[in-house]
């Protein structure tokens, strides 16, 4: 069965969110709608819908005009077995002591590695992306330098692979939070698949905005693998939720954006511990003054 996408862009998060909500009411209705900031400094947001039937192009045109968006571009996608595709494309990843793999590659697991199992159907944020790989390598470096995380949280956790990495090497409970309900469900499934129930606790929250997160602050290590704009917005809260000499591992930062993020965190009391580029992405390890 063919599927269809309908994509447009417009400036401003509020308008983009409202357009995404309006798309949900189309007939035939989309199977999913996504709203994403385009990280090129343009201030534009992309709104996309996925359909199992050909979408109402007249209705899309009305929505685009009503919200001041560009005309929707509708495309038909070829029929694809996405899980099989991901299995072919996602080879196991090594990041220091960590080995991220799917069960289809269980025969490649090296002896002595810290294993992180992420199935192909839940592959976003597995370590194959430069941001996650950079964060796992940064975690490995901190541990090799003798740091032991006793109070760790992963903000914007996605699959919770970073939280699980910390839980693999340190005994204390790690918190993992995400603003998206589905991401939290995926994180919980991954925690169970890795037999880390009770060691990684998943929460739905924006930033540090959850009573359980507030109760455990200040943290000695915070992961935040998100995007430049929310990282900068989070900087003051990060400064208030990390202990002196505690660390933050940040990514989701294009190389050309790193200086802006460093400046925001310098103003919130952080020094750069390490800075590493993996492809087009930068990972920062910061230390709280």
N, C-alpha and C positions, 0 to 999 in steps of 0.2 A: 504494500500500500504506500503510495507516495505521501510525503509530508511537505508542508509549505512553511516558509518564513515570511514575515512582514517586518521590515526594519525602517526606522526613521531616527532623526536626531533633532534636539532642540536645546536651548540654553536653560539652565536652572533646574535644580533637583525637584523643587516642589511641583513645577509644571510637568516634569517628566514622570513623577510618581502619579500625578492625577491622570495623565494620559494613559499610563499603564493600567490604572484602575478602570478607566473607561473602556480600554480594550477588552477587559474581562467580560464586559456585557455585550460584546458583539455576538451575532448569530450568523454562521456557526461560531461557537465560542472557541477560543484558543485552548490548547492543552497546557500551555504555560506562557507566562509573560515575564520578561526580565528587563530591569532598568539598571544601566551601568554608566558610570562616569567615564568619559574618554580621557585617558591620562596623557594628553598632549598639550595641556595648558590652554586649550581653546574654551573651556567652560561649558562644552557641549556634553549632553547625556544621550546615550543610545537607548532606544526603547524597541524591544523586539518581541514578537509573538510567534508561537509555533502552532500549526494547525494540521489536523489530520484530514480536513476537507478544504477545498479551495476557499480562501477567505473572501468576505464581502468587500471587494475593492472600493465600491462606492461608499460604504460605511467607513472604511479606512480613510478615504479622501476627506470625508466630512470631519472626522476626528483630527486629522492633520491640520485642516483649515481652522478648526475651532481652537486648537491649542497653539497655533503659530509654529507648527513643526514643518520640516521638509516633507514633501510627498513620500508616502510609504513605497519602499521597493519590495515587491512580492516575488519570491523565487520558489521554484519547486525543487526539492531535494531528492536525490536518488535514494532508493531503498537500501538501507545499510544495516548490517548486524553490528551495532556499535560496540557491544561487549567483545565480540570476536575481533573487531578492529583494534580496540584498546589492548587486548591481549597481545596482538601482533606488534603494536607500536611501543608498549611500555615494557621495556626490559628492566630487570632488577637494577636498583641503584645502590651504590655504596657511598656513604658519607662518613668518613672516619670509621668508628666502630659500628656504625648503624648500617643495616642492610634492609632496604625496603623492597618488598616483593609481593607478587600475587601467588595464590595457591598453584596456578598453572606453571610456576617456576620454582616449586618447592624443591626440585631436584638440584637446584643451583645454590642452595643455602650453604654458605661457608661455615666451617667449624669455628666457634668462638665469637661469632658476630652477635651484636644485639639486634634481634629480629623484630621487624615491624611489618605485619601482614596487612595489606590493603587490597581487597579484591578489585578486579577490573571494573565492576559495576559501580564502585565507589571511589573512582580513581582521582578525582580532583584533589590536588594538594598532597600527592603521594610522596613527593621528593623528586619527581621527574622535572618539575618546574624549577627554574633557577632560584626562585625565592625560597622555596621549601628546602631545597638542597643546601643553599647558603646558610639557612638557620640551623639545620642539623649539623653542618660542619662547624658552625660557631659554638653550638652546644658541646660538641666533641672537644673543641679547643679549650673551653672553660673547664671541662672535667679533667682534661689532661694536665691543666695548670694547677689542679688541686682543689678547685671550687666544688663544693657540695651544696646543692640546692635543697633547702629544708622547707621552703615555702614558695611554691612555684605556681604560676598561672599562665595559661595560653589564651590571650584575648583575640577573638576572631578566629577560632580554632579550626574551622572547616572540618576536615576529617579527624582532627585531634592527633595527627601524627607527631607533632612536636611535643604535646603533653605526654603522649605515650613514650616518646624517646626519653624524656626526663624520668618518667616512672620506671623505665627499664633499668636505669643506672642508680637511682636514689630511692630510699625506702619510704619517704613521706608522701602523703596524698598530694596529688597535683590537680588543680582545678582547670577546667577547659570551658570557655564560654563562647557563644556566637549569637549574633543578633537574629539569625535566621533559624526558624523552628526546624526546618528540614535538615539543615546542617547539624543541629544538635542531635537529631535522630540518627543521622549517619555516623556522627562521632560516637554515640552510645553503642551502635552496632559494631564499630571498629574496636572499641574498648573491649566488648564482649569477645570478639573474634580473637583478640590478643590475650585473653585471660587476664585482663587488668581491672576487672570489676573491683570497686572498692579502693583501687589505687589511683584511678582517674575518675573524677566526678564532673559530669557535664551539666552546664547551666545555660539557659537562654537569657542573654543580657546584652545591652548596648554598652560597650566600654566596661567601666567598673561599676555600672549601675545595677547592682544586685545586692541584697542584704548579705548573702553568703560571701560575696567577694569583699564587701566592706568589712565584714567581721574578721577576716583573715589578714587584712592589711596591717602593716606594710610587708611587701614581698621582697625576697632576696633575688628573685629572677622572674622577669615578665617577658613572654614572647608576644609579639604583635606583628604578624605577617599579613598586612592588610593593603592599604594604598597610601600614597603621599598625603592627600588632603585629610583623611581621617587620622593618620598618624600625627600630623601637625596639630589637629584639633585636640588630640588626646594628650599632647605633651604636658600641659599643666597638671592633669589628673595623674599622669605617670609620675611626675615629680612628687606628688602627694601620696603615692601608694607604693613607693619603693624605698626600702631602708637605705641609710647611708652605706656606701660601698656596695650596694646591691646593683644588679645588672639588668639591662633591657636588651633583648635581641630583636631588632626591627628589620622587616623587609617588605616586599611589595613596592620597592622604590626603584624607579628607573635610574640608571647611572647619572644622568644629567640633573636629577631631582635631589640627589643625596645632600648637596650642600645646603639646600633649603631646610631639609629635615634636621641636619646637624645643627643649624642655627637655632631652630625652634627648641631643640632639646638642650642646647647650651644655655638658653635663656631660662630653662626650667631646672637647671642644676646638674646637667650631665656632661661628662667628658667622653670622647671617643676612645674606646679600648681597642677595637679592631674595626677595620673597614675592608670588605672584600667584594669584588665584582665577580659574578658568575654569569657570563654572557652579557646581556643588556641590563641585568639587575644587580643592585647593590644590597648587601646585608651589613647592617651596623650592629656592633656590640658596644653598648654604652655603659658607663659606670656612674652611679649617683654620687655627687660630691657630698 
